[in-house]
Amino acid sequence: MGITIITCSGVSNTGKLTTQAGLTPMNRCPGKIDKCIEAGRPGALKKNPQDKFDTILALDGYGDCCGNKKIKSLGINPDLQIIATDHGIKKTRDGRTII
């Protein structure tokens, strides 16, 4: 089963955190996650014939859900969605991450 993680674009502190969180399982558990793609790279989201995209996780920073919106605009629906601010992460203006 191929798991693809789509993260926020990384502009805010929460967006940057989702990218870090998406890359962590790729590094710690090789072979479990096929790809981790930032939503700000729409070309990388276009499905190639060899792409599995069996399970898609949208990992969004906050309620704007930019990762989810980007993939839905390409006709791809995520199987799962996690929003960082729903789990205690605070969005800040100065780039600090507060848990």
C-alpha positions, 0 to 999 in steps of 0.5 A: 500500500502506498501512502502519500502525504500532502503537506501545507505550503509551508508559509506559516509556522504551522505549514512548515511544521506539517512539512517536517512532520510529513518527512519524519516518517519517510526518514524513520520508516523507509518504504512505509511512505511513498511520497511527501509533497508540499501543496505549494508544488502543484506540478508534483501533485499531478498523478503519473501512471506509475504513482500509486496514491493508494492512501492520501493523507492531507496534513494541514497546518490550520483551518484554511486547509491549503493542502486539502484545497490544492489536491481537491482542485486536481480532482484528488480526494484525501483519505485522511486529513489532520489539521495541526491546530486541531491538535494543540499547535498554535499558529503564530505570526512570528514563526514560533511553534507553540504546543 
